[in-house]
Amino acid sequence: MSGQYRVTEKKCATCMFWTGSRTIGFQAYKPYFVNTDSVKGDCIAQKGRNSSAATYCPKWQQWEKLFCSI
């Protein structure tokens, strides 16, 4: 099962602490969405928590690969 999330969504799939498999999709040379191969992944911010890619977490921080320099 896979998923797609916009980079503006504060979900596990777009968080720097999520370890699930994912890739970045671009529009106009800028990160626009994140594709996940699986919807489950471990969260390194909360030890022992296996989270869904669509989960919102208060420890969310933007995945560093989504930063775009102009």
N, C-alpha and C positions, 0 to 999 in steps of 0.2 A: 504494500500500500504506500502511496506517495502523496505529497501535498505541495502546494504552491502558496507562498505568503509574500505580500508586498513588504518592501524593506522598511516602510513606515509603521508596520504593525509591531507592537511590543509582545511578541510571541517567542517561545523557546527557540524556534527555527532561526530567528534573527538575532539571537543573543550570543555573546562571546563565551558564555559558560556552558552552552549546550554542545554535546559531543556527537550528536547524530550526523549521519552522512548527508551532505548538502552541496549544492552548487549555486552560483549566482547567475541570474539572467539579466541582460542589459537591454536598455532602450535608449537610443541616442547617446551611446557610449557611457551611460551612467547606470549604476546598479538600480534595478527596478523591482526584482522579485527574487526570492530564494526558493529553489526546488529541493525537496527532500526525497531521498530514496525510501526512507522508512519514517514512520511517524513517532517512533520511540527513540530516546537517547538519554544518556546519563547527564546529570547536571553537576558540574564540578563546584558550583557555588553552594549547593546544598548536598552534602555527602550522602550517598546512598539513595538519592531520589532519582527514580527513573521517570522522566517526564515526557509528555506528548509534545510534538512540535507546535501544536496549536494552543498550548497552555500559556497563560499570562503569569508572570512571577514578579514580586516586588523587588527582587535582586537583579532584574533585567538590566543589561548594559549592551549597547549596540555592538554587534560583531565588527571587529576592526577591519575586516575585508570589505565592509559596506561603506566605509568612508570614501568620499570622492573628492579628489583635489581638482581645482579648476585651473 
